[in-house]
Amino acid sequence: MSFFNKIIVAIVRLMPKAVVGIFSRKYIAGESLEEAVQLVKNLNSKGIYVTMDVLGESIGDKEEAIDAKEKCLEVLETINKNNLKANLSLKPTQMGLNLDENFAYEQIEQIVQKAKEINNFIRLDMEDSPYTDKTFNLLKRLRKEFDNVGVVIQAKLKRTYDDVIELNKIETNYRLCKGIYIEPVNISYRDKQMIRDHYLKILEAILKNGNYVGIATHDEYLIEKAYQMIKTLNIPKDKFEFQMLLGVREDLRDKINSEGYKIRIYVPFGKDWYAYSVRRLQENPQIAGHVFRNIFSFK
């Protein structure tokens, strides 16, 4: 981490909400579903796909989880009504996983069922390590009935390659990312190149098994290596896509799109934007540095 980024991470906690709002404006679609829809339509017009996310996680009670579920159902209805090229990502703790696993399953099952009815797809986001097994358990239960649900996996965790070998057996649809959560050193890689190497090892295991994967990264090194792997293994274009966060490396996003590869942008929105923004800035200092440079024109 550069000294510049370390300084940014250190002061994020001290920033007033209004200031964080300035920084996050480019990276969040707004507070309302209507704002998000307009942004999705704009991306779709460029041939770019989207996964929408109603911000919020680790809710405090079941009423909050039920409210979050209803918002997700509304998003699916809106996607269908507006013919958007979009699917939905959700955090299991937002559905009550931190309260009751069976309750969370029932919540998510309703969402996946709704998505199935309208020919859409649900992605289970991966959170920090206390929820890894619980999230995989949800996925396995859902996959017994539904084929329109997938999961996020993190190359940063040492266990992930072994998880993929098992999850490949149920034809899992993946989003493969590096991982942003700060985890104990005994279960996670810290070295940049070790994370990259693990990422590529996992990607190869997924592609060779014929599973679908969202290659989620802003790392040009990984993207170039993914290009090479796809060519070497002769992987058809309907077995993968590239994925990025809203507002990050738009130049690279457009390059991938112009080269004829499918790309999907993660579009978060909602009233809980502040907590999301602070966490993103703290846990991913590269993004924080990118934001500051954009605002103050540092080159």
Buried (B, 14 or more C-beta within 10 A) or exposed (E): EEEEBEBBBEEBEEBEEEEBBEBBBBBBBBBEBEBBBEBBBEBBEEEBBBBBBBBBBBBEEBEBBBBBBBBBBEBBEBBBEEEBBBBBBBBBBBBBBBBEBEBBBEBBBBBBBBBBEEEBBBBBBBBBBEBBEBBBBBBBBBBEEBEBBBBBBBBBBBBBBEBBEEBBEEEBBBBBBBBBBEBEEEEBBEEEEBBBBBBBEBBBBBBEBEBBBBBBBBBEEBBEBBBEBBEEEEBEEEBBBBBBBBBBBEEBBEBBBEEEBBBBBBBBBBEBBBEBBBBBBBBBBBBBBBBBEEEEEEE
